[in-house]
Each structure stands twice: as structure tokens, then as C-alpha cells.
Amino acid sequence: MLRWAIGQLMRFAVLALALHLLHAPTATAAENPLYTIQGVEVDVQADTAAQAKKQAITEANVKAFTAFAQRVGSDQAVLDEIAKIPPKDIDAMLNSLSIEEERAGPGRYIGKLTIRFLPDKARAVMNRLDVSYSEKIAGRTVIVPVWRAADGSWQIWEDNPWRTAWLSLRAENALVPVIVPLGDLTDTSTLTPELVAADDASALEALRLRYDAEAALIAYAQPVGEDTVQAVISGDSPVGKLAFDQNYAAENGGGITEATQLAALRFHEVMLQRWKKLTEERPITRALPIATLPVAVSFYSNDEWTNLRSRILATPGVSGVDISTISQGGAMVQLSYVSAFEQLRQSLWASGLALQNVGGTWVLQTN
């Protein structure tokens, strides 16, 4: 009788914790930069400004997910499959959005947005499409654009088309993150034209350390005629040794500005393709799609949660566990799994974990 009473008290305590967590303030897990797409531009017309903005958000989501697919995908097949996804399914993956710029008028909305996707839902879609992709992020690379002006001088921190081209890439959150230095007083005193001319390795190393990067490279460029640039980059990087010396001509009459943008884009694409080959994963094919389940988990310290999380992730059939709400004494998590539900419960039990329904809430605790 005493054992039964203790068991009932434990069940009520777990249920109370679960209910508390369900209504506790949200503290989401750290945002994954890979699933954040910045600078998504939209220009939509409709009967009213409100309708135009609503349509613009859907269009932005589609454009952002296509950009995400290009970021993590390994071939054209990824984009071909992404094009088949209904917009409403992409809307369902939205975590949040931020408006960088916007203008609205009668029946029109123009904006630039930052879109953030829910990692679990985005992964589930990629897996369902059975396409190859990688989430492994390379070490950061600092790129210092150095532009040779028409008068023969080297421009590092001044406004110039080459520096602008690299900044416009906005590749800080890419699979191969590229950091363009701020160009503040610290940067300008660390790397001067004289040090560039002297090929001073210590100055470049100081920039690498300042931006907590794995590598730092100088990207040289100079105009060749009115619509062509020569771009030269060499050195060690997270994707291997680089030796890049190419001429790029504007394709749409954009002159030097377009040529520099093309050169920066092509170089970054080379880095991305190298990294994808190094980290290429076979297409993920599963008999069942990824499913998620909100689960209440009890723990009282970071060490206890770390140990518990490791046990959960080591369980066959479990593909992920992310905290959605955290509070003193436990958390609500999203448990992702690819096995049949009863098989999942059995596998968790074998791992020393019991998954039980307590008052309509799924609770995970040690058995």
C-alpha cells in the first residue's frame, strides 16, 4: 500500500511539473544559423496592401527555403524537389521572421526580410524528399578584399566595388561561413596597405584571432577593361588549400560592379562545393518519416540533463531532442523519432527510460 501511495505521489509530481512547463515562459534552444536566411527581397502587388504583405511573406518563405536548399544541398536534384513543395508546407516550417526593410503603398508591399525555419521540420522535409544534404558547418574564414584602383593604389577599407561585393554575399551563416572585417579603427590599424604590400602574415593572423576564425585570406582584385575583373585568392582554408586566379566579365551590362559580384559569388561557390564533397552524406531513406512528440522531462542540473539527453539520443530510432520550454526542475522537449511509436517506447525502456502518458501529457523518466 505504501509503495502504491509513493508511486501515485510521484505521478502527481511529474504531472504538476509537466503542466507547469507547458505554461512556463519559453526559452528556446540556441538558434541554428544554418536555418536563418537574411536579405530575402519581395515586391508583391495585390488588391490591398494587407493582402500584398500576406502574399509577400509566403513568397519570402518560399524564396528563403530555396536559398536554404542551395545552402545545404549537393546538386540540382535538391532544387528540383524543393520546387514541388506546396507553399503552405513551407509556411508550416517558419520559426520566425524579422523585417529588415519595408515599404507599403496602395495594393503593394516591398520588403527585405530575415526568415528563420524550424530545424526539425526542415530536416523532416529534406528527408522526405530523399535528397542528399549536409548540415556540417565549416570553420569561419576571414576574407579581406583588397582592390587595386585605376591609379594603381591598393584600397582595403575604403568603399570600393570589391569590398561591397563580398559584403553583399552575407555569407556569415553559410555552410562555409565568410566574415568580412568591419573596417573599424582596430582593423585599419592592424592591416595597412604597407603591410599588405609586405605580405605581413602577423597582421593577417591578428585579424583571424580577432574574428575567431579558422583562416584568414586576402582576396585581391583589379579591373581589366570596363566590364571585367581579375580576382586572385590563395592560401589554406577550412576547405583545403586554395589557388584561385580568374577573370570575370559582367554578363548583363553591369560593368565592374557586376563583375566583382560575380567573382565573389563564384569563389564562395567553389568553397561550398569543396566543403560539400568533403562532408557529403548519402541520401537519407527511411521507411517512416520523422515524427515529433512533445515530452516532459524532469531534471535538476545541467549535468543531469546532459547525461539524460545523451541516453535519449543514443536510443535506436531517436533522431533528435530539442528543448522548447525550460523551467526549474525540467523541460518540455520535442522528441523526434523515425521508428514506430511502440518500438520507440520499447527502445527507450531498454535504455532505462520510461515514456508514459500522465494526464494527457507524455512524460519521460528513468525506469
BAFI-483983 format. One record per residue (C-alpha): x, y, z; residue number from 1; residue in one letter. Coordinates in Angstrom, 2 decimals. Example, Ala and Ser with C-alpha at 12.3 -4.5 7.8 and 13.67 -1.06 7.14 Angstrom:
- c1;c2;c3;k;r
- 12.30;-4.50;7.80;1;A .
- 13.67;-1.06;7.14;2;S .
***
This chain:
- c1;c2;c3;k;r
- 0.00;0.00;0.00;1;M .
- 2.83;2.36;0.92;2;L .
- 4.62;1.57;-2.36;3;R .
- 1.43;2.29;-4.31;4;W .
- 0.95;5.62;-2.50;5;A .
- 4.53;6.68;-3.21;6;I .
- 4.05;5.78;-6.86;7;G .
- 0.89;7.88;-7.05;8;Q .
- 2.63;10.84;-5.42;9;L .
- 5.45;10.59;-7.96;10;M .
- 2.93;10.53;-10.81;11;R .
- 1.16;13.62;-9.48;12;F .
- 4.51;15.40;-9.06;13;A .
- 5.53;14.63;-12.63;14;V .
- 2.13;15.75;-13.93;15;L .
- 2.41;19.00;-11.97;16;A .
- 5.85;19.59;-13.46;17;L .
- 4.54;18.93;-16.97;18;A .
- 1.64;21.34;-16.51;19;L .
- 3.99;23.96;-15.11;20;H .
- 6.34;23.57;-18.07;21;L .
- 3.50;23.85;-20.54;22;L .
- 2.66;27.29;-19.14;23;H .
- 6.20;28.45;-18.31;24;A .
- 7.87;31.27;-20.27;25;P .
- 9.51;29.94;-23.40;26;T .
- 13.31;29.68;-23.56;27;A .
- 14.18;28.18;-26.89;28;T .
- 17.38;26.36;-27.68;29;A .
- 20.18;28.28;-29.35;30;A .
- 19.23;29.42;-32.83;31;E .
- 20.88;27.43;-35.60;32;N .
- 22.38;29.98;-38.03;33;P .
- 22.19;27.46;-40.87;34;L .
- 18.40;27.78;-40.86;35;Y .
- 18.43;31.60;-40.90;36;T .
- 18.18;33.27;-44.32;37;I .
- 18.81;37.00;-44.43;38;Q .
- 18.11;39.61;-47.07;39;G .
- 15.10;37.93;-48.73;40;V .
- 13.66;40.56;-51.08;41;E .
- 9.99;40.66;-52.11;42;V .
- 7.87;43.00;-54.23;43;D .
- 4.21;41.96;-54.39;44;V .
- 1.08;43.66;-55.72;45;Q .
- -2.48;42.76;-54.69;46;A .
- -5.90;44.35;-54.21;47;D .
- -4.89;45.82;-50.85;48;T .
- -1.65;46.50;-49.02;49;A .
- -2.61;43.92;-46.36;50;A .
- -3.14;41.22;-48.98;51;Q .
- 0.13;42.16;-50.67;52;A .
- 2.03;41.82;-47.38;53;K .
- 0.45;38.43;-46.65;54;K .
- 1.37;37.15;-50.11;55;Q .
- 4.84;38.65;-49.75;56;A .
- 5.51;36.69;-46.57;57;I .
- 4.57;33.44;-48.29;58;T .
- 6.76;34.36;-51.26;59;E .
- 9.62;35.21;-48.92;60;A .
- 9.27;31.85;-47.17;61;N .
- 9.47;30.01;-50.50;62;V .
- 12.48;32.04;-51.64;63;K .
- 14.18;31.54;-48.27;64;A .
- 13.66;27.79;-48.27;65;F .
- 15.05;27.60;-51.80;66;T .
- 18.08;29.53;-50.56;67;A .
- 18.35;27.12;-47.62;68;F .
- 18.24;24.16;-50.04;69;A .
- 21.00;25.73;-52.13;70;Q .
- 22.97;26.26;-48.93;71;R .
- 22.87;22.64;-47.73;72;V .
- 22.06;20.68;-50.90;73;G .
- 24.65;18.95;-53.03;74;S .
- 23.16;19.06;-56.53;75;D .
- 20.39;20.36;-58.80;76;Q .
- 18.14;17.48;-57.73;77;A .
- 17.61;19.26;-54.42;78;V .
- 16.21;22.38;-56.08;79;L .
- 14.08;20.31;-58.45;80;D .
- 12.46;18.58;-55.49;81;E .
- 12.07;21.79;-53.47;82;I .
- 10.10;23.32;-56.35;83;A .
- 7.43;20.64;-55.86;84;K .
- 6.68;21.60;-52.24;85;I .
- 3.37;23.49;-51.77;86;P .
- 3.89;26.98;-50.27;87;P .
- 1.63;26.10;-47.31;88;K .
- 4.04;23.30;-46.35;89;D .
- 6.92;25.77;-46.41;90;I .
- 4.90;28.25;-44.32;91;D .
- 4.48;25.50;-41.72;92;A .
- 8.27;25.34;-41.29;93;M .
- 8.53;29.03;-40.32;94;L .
- 10.00;29.66;-36.90;95;N .
- 10.08;33.46;-37.05;96;S .
- 10.70;36.36;-39.39;97;L .
- 12.20;39.80;-39.00;98;S .
- 11.60;42.77;-41.28;99;I .
- 14.86;44.41;-42.31;100;E .
- 13.25;46.98;-44.61;101;E .
- 9.71;47.55;-45.85;102;E .
- 7.61;49.96;-47.91;103;R .
- 3.88;49.72;-48.45;104;A .
- 1.51;51.55;-50.73;105;G .
- -1.94;51.04;-52.23;106;P .
- -2.02;47.36;-53.19;107;G .
- 1.75;46.91;-52.97;108;R .
- 4.33;45.66;-50.49;109;Y .
- 8.12;45.88;-50.91;110;I .
- 10.34;44.43;-48.26;111;G .
- 13.54;42.71;-47.23;112;K .
- 13.13;40.01;-44.59;113;L .
- 15.09;37.58;-42.45;114;T .
- 13.46;34.14;-42.32;115;I .
- 14.16;31.50;-39.67;116;R .
- 13.00;27.92;-40.14;117;F .
- 12.31;25.25;-37.54;118;L .
- 15.26;22.84;-37.88;119;P .
- 13.29;19.66;-37.11;120;D .
- 10.58;20.45;-39.67;121;K .
- 13.10;21.49;-42.32;122;A .
- 15.06;18.27;-41.77;123;R .
- 11.87;16.23;-42.00;124;A .
- 11.05;17.78;-45.39;125;V .
- 14.56;17.20;-46.73;126;M .
- 14.45;13.60;-45.55;127;N .
- 11.00;13.04;-47.03;128;R .
- 12.26;14.27;-50.39;129;L .
- 15.10;11.73;-50.13;130;D .
- 17.81;14.17;-51.26;131;V .
- 21.42;14.40;-50.16;132;S .
- 22.34;17.32;-47.94;133;Y .
- 24.76;18.26;-45.20;134;S .
- 24.39;20.28;-42.01;135;E .
- 28.09;20.27;-41.16;136;K .
- 29.39;23.83;-40.99;137;I .
- 32.99;24.64;-41.91;138;A .
- 35.23;26.79;-39.78;139;G .
- 34.91;30.54;-40.29;140;R .
- 37.13;32.23;-42.89;141;T .
- 38.02;35.90;-42.74;142;V .
- 38.22;37.38;-46.24;143;I .
- 39.95;40.75;-46.60;144;V .
- 39.02;42.22;-50.01;145;P .
- 41.87;44.30;-51.45;146;V .
- 41.03;46.34;-54.54;147;W .
- 43.59;47.80;-56.93;148;R .
- 42.17;51.11;-58.09;149;A .
- 42.68;52.66;-61.51;150;A .
- 45.55;54.80;-60.14;151;D .
- 47.40;51.67;-59.01;152;G .
- 46.78;52.15;-55.27;153;S .
- 45.55;49.30;-53.07;154;W .
- 42.25;50.00;-51.29;155;Q .
- 41.44;47.83;-48.29;156;I .
- 38.96;49.59;-46.04;157;W .
- 37.64;52.32;-48.34;158;E .
- 34.34;51.86;-50.13;159;D .
- 35.09;50.06;-53.38;160;N .
- 33.24;47.59;-55.62;161;P .
- 35.27;44.59;-54.46;162;W .
- 34.63;45.09;-50.75;163;R .
- 30.96;45.83;-51.49;164;T .
- 30.68;42.59;-53.46;165;A .
- 31.93;40.49;-50.54;166;W .
- 29.71;42.29;-48.05;167;L .
- 26.68;41.68;-50.28;168;S .
- 27.25;37.90;-50.12;169;L .
- 26.05;37.92;-46.49;170;R .
- 27.71;34.53;-46.06;171;A .
- 28.23;34.66;-42.29;172;E .
- 25.71;31.83;-41.79;173;N .
- 26.60;29.72;-44.83;174;A .
- 27.92;26.15;-44.74;175;L .
- 31.29;27.81;-45.31;176;V .
- 30.96;31.00;-43.24;177;P .
- 32.79;34.01;-44.64;178;V .
- 33.49;37.02;-42.44;179;I .
- 34.36;40.38;-43.96;180;V .
- 36.09;42.55;-41.32;181;P .
- 34.24;45.59;-40.04;182;L .
- 36.89;48.04;-41.14;183;G .
- 36.85;49.90;-37.83;184;D .
- 39.82;51.60;-36.20;185;L .
- 41.21;48.32;-34.88;186;T .
- 41.08;46.68;-38.31;187;D .
- 42.53;49.65;-40.20;188;T .
- 45.47;49.90;-37.80;189;S .
- 46.03;46.13;-37.84;190;T .
- 46.25;45.76;-41.62;191;L .
- 47.53;48.69;-43.66;192;T .
- 48.34;48.90;-47.39;193;P .
- 52.03;48.82;-46.45;194;E .
- 51.59;45.56;-44.54;195;L .
- 49.60;44.08;-47.43;196;V .
- 52.39;45.02;-49.84;197;A .
- 54.91;43.42;-47.48;198;A .
- 52.79;40.26;-47.27;199;D .
- 52.82;40.55;-43.48;200;D .
- 51.49;37.25;-42.09;201;A .
- 51.29;38.50;-38.49;202;S .
- 48.78;41.22;-39.39;203;A .
- 46.54;38.67;-41.11;204;L .
- 46.87;36.36;-38.12;205;E .
- 45.77;39.18;-35.80;206;A .
- 42.58;39.60;-37.86;207;L .
- 41.96;35.85;-37.77;208;R .
- 42.21;35.84;-33.99;209;L .
- 40.05;38.93;-33.62;210;R .
- 37.18;37.35;-35.56;211;Y .
- 37.65;33.90;-34.01;212;D .
- 38.13;32.32;-37.44;213;A .
- 39.92;29.21;-38.64;214;E .
- 41.62;31.00;-41.51;215;A .
- 42.21;34.49;-42.88;216;A .
- 42.84;35.21;-46.56;217;L .
- 43.39;38.27;-48.71;218;I .
- 41.26;38.44;-51.84;219;A .
- 42.88;40.65;-54.46;220;Y .
- 41.01;42.10;-57.44;221;A .
- 41.64;44.66;-60.13;222;Q .
- 39.76;45.90;-63.18;223;P .
- 40.65;44.53;-66.60;224;V .
- 38.93;46.80;-69.04;225;G .
- 35.48;48.30;-68.42;226;E .
- 33.49;45.18;-67.53;227;D .
- 36.00;42.56;-66.36;228;T .
- 37.91;41.96;-63.13;229;V .
- 40.80;39.68;-62.25;230;Q .
- 40.39;38.01;-58.85;231;A .
- 43.24;36.26;-57.03;232;V .
- 42.98;34.34;-53.74;233;I .
- 45.39;31.76;-52.37;234;S .
- 46.19;30.09;-49.08;235;G .
- 45.00;27.48;-46.62;236;D .
- 41.33;27.39;-45.66;237;S .
- 38.86;25.07;-43.90;238;P .
- 38.10;23.50;-47.30;239;V .
- 41.74;22.92;-48.19;240;G .
- 44.46;24.83;-50.00;241;K .
- 43.13;27.41;-52.47;242;L .
- 44.78;28.75;-55.59;243;A .
- 42.27;30.97;-57.35;244;F .
- 43.15;33.28;-60.27;245;D .
- 40.34;34.02;-62.70;246;Q .
- 38.93;36.81;-64.86;247;N .
- 35.20;37.52;-64.62;248;Y .
- 33.22;39.62;-67.06;249;A .
- 29.84;41.23;-66.42;250;A .
- 27.09;39.23;-68.11;251;E .
- 24.24;41.74;-68.04;252;N .
- 25.89;45.05;-68.80;253;G .
- 26.53;45.84;-65.15;254;G .
- 30.15;46.81;-65.66;255;G .
- 32.77;46.45;-62.93;256;I .
- 30.16;46.31;-60.16;257;T .
- 28.52;43.23;-61.64;258;E .
- 31.88;41.64;-62.46;259;A .
- 33.10;41.94;-58.85;260;T .
- 29.85;40.49;-57.52;261;Q .
- 30.17;37.57;-59.92;262;L .
- 33.77;36.94;-58.89;263;A .
- 32.98;36.93;-55.16;264;A .
- 29.97;34.67;-55.69;265;L .
- 31.90;32.19;-57.85;266;R .
- 34.74;31.98;-55.36;267;F .
- 32.38;31.28;-52.50;268;H .
- 30.62;28.65;-54.61;269;E .
- 33.97;26.92;-55.11;270;V .
- 34.46;26.80;-51.35;271;M .
- 30.92;25.50;-50.82;272;L .
- 31.30;22.73;-53.40;273;Q .
- 34.60;21.63;-51.91;274;R .
- 33.10;21.52;-48.44;275;W .
- 30.05;19.59;-49.60;276;K .
- 32.28;16.99;-51.23;277;K .
- 34.28;16.66;-48.02;278;L .
- 31.13;16.25;-45.91;279;T .
- 28.82;14.62;-48.45;280;E .
- 26.24;12.37;-46.86;281;E .
- 24.34;9.67;-48.66;282;R .
- 20.63;10.38;-49.23;283;P .
- 18.65;9.55;-46.11;284;I .
- 15.99;6.98;-46.86;285;T .
- 13.69;5.83;-44.11;286;R .
- 10.67;3.56;-44.10;287;A .
- 8.86;6.04;-41.85;288;L .
- 9.02;9.86;-41.88;289;P .
- 10.37;11.75;-38.89;290;I .
- 7.70;12.28;-36.25;291;A .
- 7.85;14.60;-33.24;292;T .
- 6.30;14.31;-29.81;293;L .
- 6.17;16.94;-27.02;294;P .
- 7.52;15.29;-23.88;295;V .
- 8.00;16.48;-20.31;296;A .
- 11.39;15.57;-18.84;297;V .
- 12.42;16.03;-15.21;298;S .
- 15.98;17.04;-14.24;299;F .
- 17.59;19.33;-11.67;300;Y .
- 21.01;20.23;-13.07;301;S .
- 22.81;20.80;-16.35;302;N .
- 24.91;17.68;-15.77;303;D .
- 21.80;15.59;-15.21;304;E .
- 20.22;16.96;-18.40;305;W .
- 23.41;16.36;-20.41;306;T .
- 23.53;12.74;-19.25;307;N .
- 19.81;12.25;-19.87;308;L .
- 19.99;13.83;-23.32;309;R .
- 22.90;11.56;-24.28;310;S .
- 20.89;8.50;-23.28;311;R .
- 17.88;9.67;-25.27;312;I .
- 19.93;10.40;-28.41;313;L .
- 21.70;7.03;-28.12;314;A .
- 18.34;5.23;-28.23;315;T .
- 17.68;3.46;-31.57;316;P .
- 15.01;5.27;-33.57;317;G .
- 15.54;8.67;-31.92;318;V .
- 16.73;11.32;-34.38;319;S .
- 16.71;14.43;-32.20;320;G .
- 15.68;16.08;-28.95;321;V .
- 15.31;19.86;-28.70;322;D .
- 14.24;21.93;-25.70;323;I .
- 11.15;24.00;-26.42;324;S .
- 10.36;25.20;-22.87;325;T .
- 12.63;25.05;-19.84;326;I .
- 11.93;25.69;-16.19;327;S .
- 13.33;24.85;-12.77;328;Q .
- 13.10;21.11;-12.37;329;G .
- 12.74;20.09;-16.00;330;G .
- 11.78;20.93;-19.54;331;A .
- 9.33;20.30;-22.33;332;M .
- 11.23;18.86;-25.29;333;V .
- 10.40;17.93;-28.86;334;Q .
- 11.38;14.29;-29.27;335;L .
- 11.99;13.36;-32.93;336;S .
- 11.90;9.70;-33.94;337;Y .
- 11.81;7.55;-37.09;338;V .
- 10.58;4.23;-35.72;339;S .
- 7.07;3.03;-34.95;340;A .
- 5.81;4.61;-31.72;341;F .
- 5.56;1.40;-29.70;342;E .
- 9.00;0.38;-30.92;343;Q .
- 10.27;3.75;-29.72;344;L .
- 8.82;3.15;-26.24;345;R .
- 10.43;-0.28;-26.10;346;Q .
- 13.80;1.09;-27.20;347;S .
- 13.61;3.85;-24.57;348;L .
- 12.71;1.27;-21.93;349;W .
- 15.78;-0.77;-22.92;350;A .
- 17.81;2.42;-22.43;351;S .
- 16.44;2.77;-18.90;352;G .
- 13.81;5.36;-19.78;353;L .
- 10.05;5.09;-19.42;354;A .
- 7.76;7.04;-21.75;355;L .
- 4.31;7.26;-20.18;356;Q .
- 1.13;9.24;-20.70;357;N .
- 0.32;11.07;-17.47;358;V .
- -2.93;13.02;-17.52;359;G .
- -2.73;13.54;-21.27;360;G .
- 0.94;14.61;-21.26;361;T .
- 3.76;12.34;-22.36;362;W .
- 6.40;12.13;-19.65;363;V .
- 9.88;10.64;-19.91;364;L .
- 11.65;9.48;-16.77;365;Q .
- 14.13;6.84;-15.66;366;T .
- 12.55;3.45;-15.08;367;N .
***
